[in-house]
Amino acid sequence: MHCPFCHNPDSRVVDTRIADDGASIRRRRECTHCKKRFTTLETSSFQVVKRSGVVESFSRNKVVSGVKKACQGRPVSDDQLAILAQQVEEKLRSTGVSNVSTNEVGKAILPFLRDLDVIAYLRFASVYRAFDTLEDFEEAIRALRERSQGVVSRTQEEPGEEPVAPKKARKARANRRRPTVGPTLLGDQ
């Protein structure tokens, strides 16, 4: 790192601290020539390659704005979208690749959006996967139903429990997941 004052190419690190929730490192440096101090901020390079070939930095805000369109009119908060964008970034960074395509970003968004809101998921998937026919929507809805039935119709009991009928199992699982504080998402049944 060149000194911003005398342009000497040599400096020594005086202090190092993690900044931005671990996304960057702040270093306090001292020039070996003029002895003046300056601060540097180091971040890892994470780029998105667009279909046109243009490369730009990954932006959580772009993920949020893209998903926000699919969530229009749905009960999804800005905080939930921010968490989704963070999860997408973490998933993509965990691959260890510094350049990802927009296609990979879209693939990473889909599972988190499906868990957040299925209607928003269908809207996003219809654009991302370029649905052309009603059969495309029917196939996506069928896959969602199979997935939810696979989770709901599971009758694996915990140790010590008696076998439970599917409807009772659903109600038992719903009661276990129901939050003890705050409003319920399932309503009174």
Backbone as numpy.savetxt, mean C-alpha at the origin, in Angstrom:
# Nx Ny Nz CAx CAy CAz Cx Cy Cz
30.80 13.63 -1.19 29.95 14.81 -1.19 30.84 16.05 -1.19
30.64 16.93 -2.15 31.41 18.18 -2.22 30.88 19.19 -1.21
31.80 19.88 -0.59 31.43 20.93 0.36 30.71 22.04 -0.40
29.55 22.50 0.08 28.82 23.57 -0.63 29.50 24.94 -0.49
30.47 25.05 0.41 31.14 26.33 0.64 32.43 26.47 -0.17
33.31 25.45 -0.07 34.61 25.54 -0.76 34.75 24.51 -1.88
33.77 23.66 -2.07 33.73 22.64 -3.12 34.81 21.57 -2.98
35.33 21.42 -1.78 36.29 20.36 -1.50 35.55 19.01 -1.59
36.11 18.02 -2.26 35.41 16.74 -2.42 35.43 15.84 -1.19
36.12 16.23 -0.14 36.25 15.37 1.02 35.53 15.98 2.23
34.74 15.16 2.91 34.07 15.59 4.15 33.95 14.39 5.05
33.72 14.66 6.32 33.55 13.55 7.26 32.18 13.66 7.92
31.61 12.53 8.26 30.29 12.49 8.88 30.44 12.73 10.37
29.70 13.73 10.89 29.74 14.08 12.30 28.59 13.40 13.05
27.41 13.35 12.41 26.21 12.81 13.06 25.31 12.19 12.00
24.64 11.09 12.35 23.71 10.42 11.44 22.41 10.14 12.18
21.29 10.48 11.54 19.97 10.24 12.15 19.01 9.76 11.09
18.08 8.93 11.51 17.05 8.45 10.60 15.95 9.51 10.54
15.47 9.79 9.34 14.42 10.78 9.14 13.26 10.16 8.36
12.11 10.81 8.40 10.93 10.41 7.62 10.55 8.95 7.84
10.40 8.54 9.08 9.99 7.18 9.42 10.87 6.11 8.78
12.15 6.37 8.72 13.09 5.40 8.20 13.26 5.41 6.70
12.59 6.33 6.02 12.69 6.38 4.56 13.93 7.12 4.09
14.57 7.87 4.97 15.78 8.59 4.58 16.71 8.73 5.78
17.95 9.11 5.48 18.96 9.31 6.53 19.49 10.73 6.43
19.50 11.40 7.56 20.03 12.77 7.64 21.44 12.69 8.21
22.39 13.25 7.49 23.78 13.23 7.96 24.29 14.66 8.12
24.96 14.89 9.23 25.64 16.16 9.48 27.10 15.94 9.13
27.63 16.73 8.21 29.00 16.55 7.73 29.85 17.78 8.02
31.15 17.56 8.04 32.11 18.65 8.23 33.16 18.55 7.13
33.40 19.68 6.47 34.41 19.73 5.41 35.79 19.59 6.05
36.64 18.76 5.45 38.00 18.57 5.98 38.92 19.75 5.65
38.50 20.59 4.70 39.33 21.71 4.29 38.96 23.00 5.03
37.69 23.44 4.89 37.29 24.73 5.49 36.65 24.57 6.88
36.39 23.34 7.31 35.85 23.00 8.64 34.40 23.47 8.84
33.72 23.90 7.78 32.31 24.28 7.90 31.45 23.03 7.85
30.28 23.13 8.50 29.38 21.99 8.57 28.17 22.20 7.66
27.66 21.08 7.15 26.46 21.11 6.32 25.71 19.79 6.48
24.45 19.77 6.06 23.59 18.61 6.23 23.24 18.01 4.87
23.25 16.68 4.82 22.80 15.98 3.61 21.64 15.07 3.98
20.79 14.80 3.01 19.66 13.91 3.20 19.76 12.81 2.15
19.88 11.58 2.59 20.04 10.45 1.68 18.76 9.63 1.65
18.29 9.34 0.45 17.11 8.49 0.27 17.43 7.42 -0.75
16.71 6.33 -0.68 16.92 5.28 -1.67 16.16 5.65 -2.94
16.70 5.24 -4.04 16.09 5.53 -5.33 15.00 4.50 -5.62
13.79 4.97 -5.89 12.67 4.08 -6.21 11.89 4.75 -7.33
11.99 4.19 -8.51 11.44 4.82 -9.71 10.31 3.99 -10.31
9.41 4.69 -10.99 8.32 4.04 -11.73 8.54 4.31 -13.21
8.50 3.24 -13.99 8.66 3.35 -15.44 7.27 3.31 -16.06
6.89 4.42 -16.71 5.57 4.50 -17.33 5.55 3.76 -18.65
4.36 3.54 -19.20 4.22 2.83 -20.47 4.96 3.54 -21.59
5.01 4.86 -21.51 5.68 5.65 -22.55 7.20 5.57 -22.45
7.71 4.98 -21.37 9.14 4.87 -21.17 9.70 5.94 -20.25
8.87 6.92 -19.89 9.28 7.99 -18.98 9.48 7.40 -17.58
10.55 7.80 -16.92 10.86 7.32 -15.57 10.68 8.48 -14.60
9.94 8.22 -13.51 9.78 9.25 -12.47 9.78 8.59 -11.11
9.98 9.40 -10.09 10.01 8.89 -8.72 8.64 8.35 -8.31
8.65 7.30 -7.49 7.41 6.76 -6.96 6.76 7.80 -6.07
5.45 7.95 -6.17 4.73 8.92 -5.37 3.49 8.27 -4.76
3.43 8.28 -3.43 2.24 7.78 -2.76 1.03 8.62 -3.13
1.25 9.92 -3.33 0.14 10.80 -3.68 -0.51 10.39 -5.00
0.29 9.92 -5.95 -0.26 9.46 -7.22 -1.07 8.18 -7.03
-0.62 7.31 -6.16 -1.38 6.10 -5.85 -2.72 6.49 -5.24
-2.68 7.40 -4.27 -3.91 7.85 -3.61 -4.86 8.49 -4.62
-4.35 9.37 -5.48 -5.25 10.05 -6.42 -5.85 9.07 -7.41
-5.10 8.06 -7.84 -5.64 7.06 -8.75 -6.70 6.21 -8.10
-6.47 5.82 -6.86 -7.42 4.97 -6.15 -8.62 5.79 -5.69
-8.41 7.06 -5.40 -9.49 7.93 -4.92 -10.63 8.00 -5.94
-10.30 7.99 -7.22 -11.31 8.02 -8.27 -12.20 6.79 -8.20
-11.60 5.64 -7.93 -12.38 4.40 -7.82 -13.21 4.38 -6.54
-12.79 5.13 -5.53 -13.47 5.15 -4.24 -14.51 6.26 -4.12
-14.72 6.99 -5.19 -15.66 8.11 -5.16 -17.05 7.60 -4.77
-17.63 8.22 -3.75 -18.95 7.83 -3.27 -18.96 6.62 -2.37
-17.81 6.08 -2.05 -17.70 4.92 -1.18 -17.26 5.36 0.21
-17.56 4.56 1.23 -17.18 4.93 2.60 -15.71 4.63 2.89
-14.82 5.30 2.17 -13.38 5.12 2.34 -12.78 6.47 2.69
-12.05 6.53 3.80 -11.48 7.80 4.26 -10.11 8.06 3.63
-9.70 9.31 3.73 -8.36 9.68 3.24 -7.27 8.95 4.00
-7.49 8.72 5.31 -6.51 7.98 6.11 -6.36 6.55 5.60
-7.47 5.91 5.24 -7.41 4.55 4.72 -6.66 4.52 3.39
-6.86 5.54 2.57 -6.15 5.62 1.29 -4.66 5.84 1.51
-4.31 6.65 2.50 -2.90 6.88 2.81 -2.23 5.59 3.28
-2.94 4.82 4.09 -2.41 3.53 4.56 -2.25 2.58 3.38
-3.23 2.55 2.48 -3.15 1.71 1.29 -1.92 2.06 0.47
-1.69 3.36 0.25 -0.52 3.80 -0.53 0.77 3.38 0.15
0.82 3.46 1.48 2.00 3.04 2.21 2.22 1.54 2.06
1.13 0.76 2.14 1.24 -0.69 1.99 1.74 -1.06 0.60
1.23 -0.35 -0.42 1.66 -0.60 -1.79 3.14 -0.32 -1.94
3.59 0.83 -1.41 5.01 1.17 -1.50 5.87 0.13 -0.79
5.46 -0.28 0.41 6.23 -1.27 1.15 6.31 -2.59 0.39
5.20 -2.99 -0.22 5.19 -4.25 -0.98 6.14 -4.15 -2.17
6.10 -3.04 -2.88 6.96 -2.87 -4.05 8.43 -2.76 -3.65
8.73 -2.03 -2.58 10.12 -1.91 -2.13 10.67 -3.24 -1.64
9.79 -4.08 -1.09 10.25 -5.37 -0.56 10.73 -6.31 -1.66
10.41 -6.01 -2.92 10.90 -6.83 -4.02 12.39 -6.63 -4.23
12.92 -5.50 -3.74 14.35 -5.22 -3.88 14.73 -4.60 -5.20
13.75 -4.29 -6.04 13.99 -3.71 -7.35 13.84 -2.20 -7.24
14.73 -1.45 -7.90 14.66 0.01 -7.79 13.77 0.64 -8.85
13.47 -0.07 -9.93 12.57 0.41 -10.98 11.41 -0.56 -11.13
10.18 -0.05 -11.05 9.00 -0.88 -11.25 8.15 -0.25 -12.34
7.38 -1.06 -13.04 6.50 -0.55 -14.08 5.17 -0.12 -13.48
4.44 0.69 -14.22 3.11 1.10 -13.75 2.21 -0.11 -13.64
2.44 -1.12 -14.47 1.67 -2.35 -14.40 1.88 -3.05 -13.05
3.11 -3.07 -12.57 3.42 -3.68 -11.27 2.78 -2.88 -10.14
2.75 -1.56 -10.28 2.10 -0.73 -9.26 0.62 -1.07 -9.19
-0.03 -1.18 -10.35 -1.44 -1.55 -10.39 -1.71 -2.90 -9.77
-0.85 -3.88 -10.07 -0.99 -5.22 -9.48 -0.85 -5.16 -7.97
0.04 -4.32 -7.48 0.26 -4.20 -6.04 -0.93 -3.53 -5.35
-1.63 -2.65 -6.05 -2.77 -1.94 -5.47 -3.96 -2.87 -5.30
-4.21 -3.75 -6.26 -5.43 -4.55 -6.29 -5.74 -5.33 -5.02
-4.83 -6.11 -4.44 -5.21 -6.87 -3.24 -5.55 -5.99 -2.04
-4.84 -4.88 -1.88 -5.13 -3.99 -0.76 -6.47 -3.29 -0.95
-6.78 -2.91 -2.19 -8.05 -2.25 -2.47 -9.21 -3.24 -2.34
-9.00 -4.49 -2.74 -10.04 -5.52 -2.59 -10.40 -5.70 -1.13
-9.40 -5.68 -0.25 -9.67 -5.82 1.17 -10.31 -4.58 1.76
-10.07 -3.43 1.16 -10.62 -2.16 1.66 -12.07 -1.98 1.25
-12.38 -2.15 -0.05 -13.74 -1.93 -0.54 -13.89 -2.66 -1.88
-14.80 -3.64 -1.95 -14.91 -4.46 -3.16 -15.47 -3.68 -4.34
-16.33 -2.71 -4.10 -16.88 -1.91 -5.20 -15.78 -1.05 -5.80
-14.99 -0.41 -4.96 -13.87 0.38 -5.46 -12.87 -0.54 -6.18
-12.69 -1.74 -5.66 -11.82 -2.71 -6.31 -12.30 -3.01 -7.73
-13.61 -3.28 -7.88 -14.15 -3.58 -9.20 -13.99 -2.39 -10.15
-14.22 -1.19 -9.63 -14.05 0.01 -10.47 -12.60 0.13 -10.94
-11.67 0.00 -10.00 -10.25 0.12 -10.33 -9.82 -0.99 -11.29
-10.24 -2.22 -10.99 -9.87 -3.37 -11.82 -10.44 -3.24 -13.22
-11.63 -2.66 -13.35 -12.23 -2.53 -14.68 -11.42 -1.61 -15.57
-10.80 -0.60 -15.00 -9.95 0.31 -15.77 -8.56 -0.31 -15.93
-7.99 -0.80 -14.83 -6.64 -1.35 -14.86 -6.53 -2.56 -15.78
-7.52 -3.44 -15.70 -7.48 -4.65 -16.52 -8.23 -4.49 -17.85
-8.73 -3.28 -18.11 -9.40 -2.93 -19.37 -10.56 -3.88 -19.68
-11.54 -3.93 -18.76 -12.72 -4.75 -19.00 -13.42 -4.23 -20.25
-13.77 -5.14 -21.16 -14.44 -4.77 -22.40 -15.89 -5.23 -22.44
-16.20 -6.28 -21.71 -17.53 -6.87 -21.80 -18.11 -7.09 -20.41
-19.40 -7.40 -20.40 -20.05 -7.73 -19.14 -19.46 -9.01 -18.55
-19.00 -9.90 -19.40 -18.40 -11.15 -18.93 -17.15 -10.89 -18.10
-16.42 -9.83 -18.45 -15.24 -9.47 -17.65 -15.64 -9.10 -16.23
-16.73 -8.32 -16.11 -17.24 -7.95 -14.79 -17.77 -9.19 -14.07
-18.52 -10.02 -14.78 -19.08 -11.23 -14.17 -17.98 -12.13 -13.64
-16.91 -12.27 -14.40 -15.78 -13.10 -13.96 -15.13 -12.53 -12.70
-14.96 -11.21 -12.68 -14.36 -10.57 -11.50 -15.27 -10.72 -10.28
-16.56 -10.55 -10.48 -17.53 -10.71 -9.37 -17.55 -12.16 -8.90
-17.53 -13.11 -9.85 -17.51 -14.52 -9.48 -16.27 -14.84 -8.64
-15.12 -14.31 -9.05 -13.88 -14.55 -8.29 -13.98 -13.95 -6.89
-14.59 -12.77 -6.77 -14.77 -12.16 -5.45 -15.69 -13.00 -4.58
-16.77 -13.50 -5.18 -17.71 -14.33 -4.42 -17.06 -15.62 -3.96
-16.31 -16.26 -4.86 -15.62 -17.50 -4.48 -14.63 -17.24 -3.35
-13.95 -16.13 -3.44 -12.98 -15.78 -2.40 -13.68 -15.58 -1.06
-14.78 -14.83 -1.08 -15.48 -14.56 0.19 -16.15 -15.81 0.72
-16.67 -16.67 -0.15 -17.27 -17.92 0.30 -16.22 -18.88 0.82
-15.04 -18.83 0.22 -13.95 -19.67 0.70 -13.57 -19.32 2.12
-13.64 -18.02 2.44 -13.31 -17.57 3.79 -14.48 -17.85 4.71
-15.72 -17.60 4.25 -16.90 -17.72 5.10 -17.29 -19.16 5.33
-17.23 -20.01 4.30 -17.73 -21.38 4.44 -16.72 -22.30 5.10
-15.56 -21.80 5.43 -14.57 -22.61 6.13 -15.13 -23.02 7.48
-15.09 -24.30 7.78 -15.62 -24.76 9.07 -14.53 -25.36 9.91
-13.32 -24.86 9.77 -12.24 -25.34 10.61 -12.40 -24.72 11.99
-12.54 -25.59 12.94 -12.76 -25.11 14.30 -11.43 -24.98 15.03
-11.45 -24.14 16.02 -10.29 -24.02 16.89 -10.26 -25.22 17.82
-9.10 -25.58 18.34 -9.02 -26.73 19.24 -9.98 -26.58 20.41
-10.72 -27.70 20.69 -11.64 -27.69 21.82 -13.04 -27.24 21.45
-13.27 -26.76 20.23 -14.61 -26.35 19.83 -15.32 -27.51 19.15
-16.66 -27.52 19.27 -17.45 -28.51 18.56 -17.61 -28.06 17.12
-17.85 -29.01 16.19 -18.11 -28.61 14.81 -19.30 -27.67 14.76
-19.20 -26.65 13.93 -20.22 -25.62 13.84 -20.75 -25.58 12.42
-22.06 -25.41 12.29 -22.66 -25.27 10.96 -22.14 -23.98 10.32
-22.09 -23.92 8.98 -21.53 -22.74 8.31 -22.13 -21.41 8.77
-23.47 -21.33 8.93 -24.09 -20.06 9.33 -23.65 -19.69 10.75
-23.62 -20.66 11.63 -23.18 -20.39 13.00 -21.70 -20.02 13.03
-20.91 -20.67 12.17 -19.48 -20.37 12.11 -19.26 -18.94 11.67
-20.04 -18.48 10.67 -19.92 -17.09 10.22 -20.22 -16.13 11.36
-21.31 -16.40 12.09 -21.70 -15.51 13.17 -20.66 -15.53 14.29
-20.11 -16.71 14.59 -19.09 -16.82 15.63 -17.83 -16.05 15.24
-17.39 -16.18 13.98 -16.22 -15.44 13.52 -16.49 -13.95 13.51
-17.69 -13.56 13.11 -18.04 -12.13 13.08 -17.99 -11.55 14.48
-18.46 -12.31 15.46 -18.43 -11.82 16.84 -17.02 -11.70 17.36
-16.11 -12.61 16.96 -14.72 -12.52 17.39 -14.03 -11.31 16.79
-14.37 -10.97 15.55 -13.71 -9.86 14.88 -14.31 -8.51 15.24
-15.51 -8.50 15.79 -16.19 -7.25 16.07 -15.39 -6.44 17.10
-15.13 -5.15 16.81 -14.36 -4.33 17.75 -15.13 -4.11 19.04
-14.40 -4.01 20.15 -15.05 -3.81 21.44 -15.31 -2.34 21.72
-14.63 -1.46 21.01 -14.78 -0.02 21.21 -15.09 0.60 19.86
-16.00 1.56 19.84 -16.27 2.27 18.59 -17.43 1.62 17.84
-17.82 2.22 16.73 -18.96 1.72 15.98 -18.65 0.39 15.30
-19.68 -0.45 15.15 -19.47 -1.72 14.46 -19.71 -1.51 12.98
-18.97 -2.22 12.19 -19.14 -2.16 10.75 -20.23 -3.09 10.28
-20.56 -4.08 11.10 -21.53 -5.08 10.71 -22.95 -4.67 11.07
-23.10 -3.74 11.97 -24.43 -3.32 12.42 -25.00 -4.32 13.41
-26.17 -4.02 13.94 -26.82 -4.94 14.87 -27.52 -6.02 14.09
-27.32 -7.24 14.50 -27.94 -8.37 13.79 -28.77 -9.17 14.74
